[in-house]
């Protein structure tokens, strides 16, 4: 009985092998035919257009600002500026960062501290909006931060849509010595989220060097309110000082760590009287 089963299994294997050999023979013939066809087609193209057709990779550009964000007379400048986030260099990664907050809270000083005085001279400025760049190397890649600083007066609100569009992170800034600028962060946040709901939100208190001169009980009140706002915004909270370069570089390192899953070793600091970092 076992001998009969073995013979049948052998016959089946022979049939399968024979069938496979036929399939491979057919596939080989089809492959040869396809190669011959492509060869003839290339020759036809060469004769008709003079050289073989080649494809090239097109750079994606998404730089058309929303019509409601354009002020008369600055459309060309804004469109050209928004296109700066897309580079022809294959090893350059461009990241757009937006800064929002009231006037006179230290936003521009914060950016200049990070990009340096030389980049400040190359700053692109227009009414209510300025742009600065900084390029650095991270693990063999070039990272270019394109930082859009929106002035904090009411007439600059028209720039919020284009400043926030395509941004990977939005920095909501306030003066640690002025509680009204902290209260106004809520409105800046609401305006920004109308145009960008995916950017990393970061809440930044500026002028920490002046903040530490305030009475301890007032410091505690501001810290408590800022932490509550950050939690509601699902944002990371930093206290900073441009004058003493406190937490300025850390904020941009944090952005890169979040975007590229890089190690982040900085610990939370909730001690009143010290630069707060809460996440």
C-alpha positions as CSV (number, residue, x, y, z in Angstrom):
1,X,0.0,0.0,0.0
2,X,2.8,2.4,1.0
3,X,4.6,1.5,-2.3
4,X,1.5,2.6,-4.3
5,X,1.2,5.9,-2.4
6,X,4.9,6.6,-3.0
7,X,4.6,5.9,-6.7
8,X,1.6,8.3,-7.0
9,X,3.4,11.0,-5.1
10,X,6.4,10.6,-7.4
11,X,4.2,10.9,-10.5
12,X,2.5,14.0,-9.0
13,X,5.9,15.6,-8.4
14,X,7.0,14.9,-12.0
15,X,3.9,16.5,-13.3
16,X,4.4,19.6,-11.1
17,X,8.0,19.8,-12.2
18,X,7.0,19.5,-15.9
19,X,4.3,22.1,-15.5
20,X,6.8,24.5,-13.8
21,X,9.3,24.0,-16.6
22,X,6.6,24.9,-19.2
23,X,5.7,28.0,-17.2
24,X,9.4,29.1,-16.9
25,X,9.8,28.5,-20.6
26,X,6.8,30.7,-21.4
27,X,8.1,33.4,-19.0
28,X,11.5,33.4,-20.6
29,X,9.9,33.8,-24.1
30,X,7.7,36.7,-22.8
31,X,10.7,38.4,-21.3
32,X,12.7,38.1,-24.5
33,X,9.8,39.5,-26.4
34,X,9.4,42.4,-24.0
35,X,13.1,43.2,-24.2
36,X,13.0,43.1,-28.0
37,X,9.9,45.3,-28.0
38,X,11.5,47.9,-25.8
39,X,14.6,47.8,-27.9
40,X,12.6,48.5,-31.1
41,X,10.5,51.2,-29.3
42,X,13.7,53.0,-28.1
43,X,15.0,53.0,-31.7
44,X,11.7,54.5,-33.0
45,X,11.9,57.2,-30.3
46,X,15.6,57.9,-31.2
47,X,14.6,58.3,-34.9
48,X,11.6,60.5,-34.2
49,X,13.0,62.9,-31.5
50,X,16.7,62.5,-32.0
51,X,17.5,61.0,-28.6
52,X,15.9,58.5,-26.2
53,X,13.3,60.0,-23.9
54,X,14.2,60.2,-20.3
55,X,12.2,61.1,-17.2
56,X,13.4,63.5,-14.5
57,X,12.2,64.0,-11.0
58,X,10.2,67.1,-10.5
59,X,10.6,69.1,-7.3
60,X,7.3,69.5,-5.4
61,X,6.4,73.1,-4.8
62,X,3.5,74.2,-2.7
63,X,4.0,77.9,-2.4
64,X,0.8,79.6,-3.4
65,X,-0.4,81.6,-0.4
66,X,-4.1,81.9,0.3
67,X,-5.6,84.9,-1.4
68,X,-6.9,86.3,1.9
69,X,-3.4,86.3,3.3
70,X,-1.9,88.6,0.6
71,X,-1.6,92.3,1.1
72,X,-1.6,94.6,-1.9
73,X,1.9,95.1,-3.3
74,X,3.6,92.3,-1.5
75,X,2.2,89.2,-3.2
76,X,5.3,88.5,-5.3
77,X,7.7,88.9,-2.3
78,X,5.6,86.7,-0.1
79,X,5.2,84.0,-2.7
80,X,8.9,83.9,-3.4
81,X,9.6,83.8,0.3
82,X,7.3,80.9,0.9
83,X,9.0,78.9,-1.8
84,X,12.3,79.1,0.0
85,X,11.2,76.1,2.0
86,X,11.7,73.9,-1.1
87,X,15.4,73.5,-2.1
88,X,16.9,72.0,-5.3
89,X,19.7,70.5,-3.2
90,X,18.9,66.9,-2.5
91,X,20.7,66.8,0.9
92,X,19.0,70.0,2.2
93,X,15.9,69.6,4.5
94,X,14.1,72.9,4.9
95,X,11.9,73.5,8.0
96,X,9.5,76.4,8.4
97,X,9.1,77.8,11.9
98,X,6.6,80.5,12.8
99,X,6.8,82.9,15.7
100,X,3.6,84.5,17.1
101,X,3.0,86.8,20.0
102,X,2.4,90.4,21.1
103,X,4.7,93.4,20.3
104,X,7.7,94.1,22.4
105,X,8.0,90.7,24.0
106,X,11.5,89.8,22.5
107,X,10.6,87.7,19.5
108,X,13.1,89.3,17.2
109,X,15.8,89.3,19.8
110,X,15.1,85.6,20.3
111,X,15.5,84.8,16.6
112,X,18.7,86.9,16.2
113,X,20.3,85.2,19.2
114,X,19.7,81.9,17.4
115,X,20.6,82.7,13.8
116,X,23.4,85.2,14.6
117,X,24.1,88.7,13.6
118,X,25.4,87.8,10.1
119,X,22.1,86.2,9.2
120,X,20.2,89.1,10.6
121,X,21.8,91.3,7.9
122,X,20.3,89.0,5.3
123,X,16.9,89.2,6.8
124,X,14.0,89.6,4.5
125,X,11.7,92.3,6.0
126,X,8.3,93.7,5.0
127,X,5.6,95.5,7.0
128,X,4.6,93.2,9.9
129,X,6.7,90.2,8.9
130,X,10.4,89.3,8.8
131,X,12.2,86.1,7.6
132,X,15.5,84.7,8.8
133,X,17.3,81.5,7.9
134,X,19.8,79.3,9.7
135,X,21.4,76.2,8.2
136,X,23.2,73.5,10.3
137,X,24.4,69.9,9.9
138,X,22.6,67.1,11.8
139,X,23.8,63.5,11.4
140,X,25.2,64.1,7.9
141,X,22.2,66.1,6.6
142,X,21.8,69.9,6.1
143,X,18.9,71.3,8.1
144,X,17.7,74.8,7.1
145,X,15.4,76.6,9.5
146,X,13.3,79.3,7.8
147,X,11.9,81.4,10.6
148,X,8.9,83.6,10.1
149,X,8.5,86.3,12.7
150,X,5.1,88.0,12.7
151,X,4.9,91.4,14.3
152,X,2.5,91.5,17.2
153,X,0.2,94.5,16.4
154,X,-3.3,94.1,15.1
155,X,-2.4,95.1,11.6
156,X,-0.1,92.1,11.3
157,X,-2.8,89.5,11.8
158,X,-3.2,89.3,8.0
159,X,0.2,87.7,7.9
160,X,-0.8,84.8,10.2
161,X,-2.2,82.6,7.4
162,X,0.9,82.6,5.2
163,X,3.3,82.5,8.2
164,X,1.6,79.4,9.6
165,X,1.0,77.6,6.3
166,X,3.3,74.6,6.0
167,X,5.1,75.4,9.3
168,X,6.4,72.3,11.1
169,X,6.4,74.2,14.5
170,X,4.8,77.3,15.8
171,X,6.3,79.2,18.7
172,X,3.7,81.0,20.8
173,X,5.7,83.6,22.8
174,X,4.9,85.9,25.7
175,X,6.8,88.2,28.1
176,X,7.2,86.6,31.5
177,X,7.0,90.0,33.2
178,X,3.7,90.9,31.5
179,X,0.7,88.7,32.2
180,X,-1.5,90.3,29.6
181,X,0.9,89.0,26.9
182,X,0.4,85.5,28.4
183,X,-3.4,86.0,28.3
184,X,-3.2,87.0,24.6
185,X,-1.4,83.7,23.7
186,X,-4.9,82.1,23.6
187,X,-6.0,84.3,20.7
188,X,-2.7,83.8,18.8
189,X,-3.2,80.1,19.3
190,X,-6.7,80.2,18.0
191,X,-5.7,82.2,14.9
192,X,-2.8,79.9,14.1
193,X,-4.8,76.7,14.4
194,X,-7.2,78.0,11.7
195,X,-4.4,77.6,9.2
196,X,-2.3,74.8,10.6
197,X,-3.4,72.0,12.9
198,X,-0.4,69.8,12.6
199,X,2.5,72.0,13.6
200,X,4.3,71.3,16.9
201,X,3.1,73.9,19.4
202,X,5.7,75.4,21.8
203,X,4.9,78.0,24.4
204,X,7.9,80.3,25.2
205,X,8.2,82.8,28.0
206,X,10.8,85.4,27.2
207,X,12.9,87.8,29.4
208,X,13.6,85.2,32.1
209,X,16.4,87.5,33.4
210,X,13.8,90.1,34.3
211,X,11.3,87.5,35.5
212,X,13.6,86.3,38.3
213,X,13.6,89.8,39.7
214,X,9.8,89.6,40.4
215,X,8.4,88.7,43.9
216,X,8.4,84.8,44.4
217,X,4.6,84.7,44.8
218,X,4.1,86.5,41.5
219,X,6.6,84.1,39.8
220,X,4.7,81.2,41.1
221,X,1.4,82.6,39.8
222,X,2.9,83.1,36.3
223,X,4.5,79.7,36.3
224,X,1.2,78.1,37.2
225,X,-0.8,79.9,34.6
226,X,1.8,79.3,31.9
227,X,1.8,75.5,32.7
228,X,-2.0,75.4,32.5
229,X,-2.0,77.2,29.1
230,X,0.7,74.8,27.8
231,X,-1.3,71.8,28.9
232,X,-4.5,73.1,27.2
233,X,-2.5,73.8,24.0
234,X,-0.7,70.4,24.3
235,X,2.5,72.4,24.0
236,X,5.9,72.2,25.5
237,X,6.7,75.1,27.8
238,X,10.1,76.8,27.9
239,X,11.3,79.9,29.8
240,X,14.0,81.7,27.9
241,X,16.3,84.7,27.9
242,X,17.9,86.0,24.7
243,X,20.2,88.3,26.7
244,X,21.8,85.3,28.5
245,X,21.0,82.7,25.8
246,X,18.9,80.6,28.1
247,X,17.1,77.7,26.4
248,X,17.2,79.4,23.0
249,X,19.3,76.7,21.3
250,X,17.5,74.0,23.3
251,X,14.1,74.9,21.8
252,X,15.3,74.4,18.2
253,X,17.1,71.1,19.3
254,X,13.8,70.0,20.7
255,X,12.0,70.7,17.4
256,X,14.5,68.6,15.6
257,X,14.3,65.8,18.1
258,X,10.5,65.8,17.8
259,X,10.6,65.8,14.0
260,X,13.3,63.2,13.4
261,X,12.9,61.1,16.5
262,X,16.4,62.1,17.8
263,X,17.4,61.4,21.4
264,X,16.2,64.1,23.8
265,X,18.0,64.0,27.2
266,X,16.8,67.3,28.7
267,X,14.7,66.8,31.8
268,X,11.7,68.7,33.0
269,X,12.5,71.6,35.3
270,X,9.5,72.8,37.4
271,X,11.5,74.7,40.0
272,X,10.1,78.3,40.5
273,X,12.9,80.7,40.0
274,X,14.7,78.6,37.4
275,X,14.1,78.3,33.7
276,X,11.0,76.2,33.4
277,X,10.9,73.3,30.9
278,X,7.7,71.4,31.0
279,X,6.6,68.7,28.5
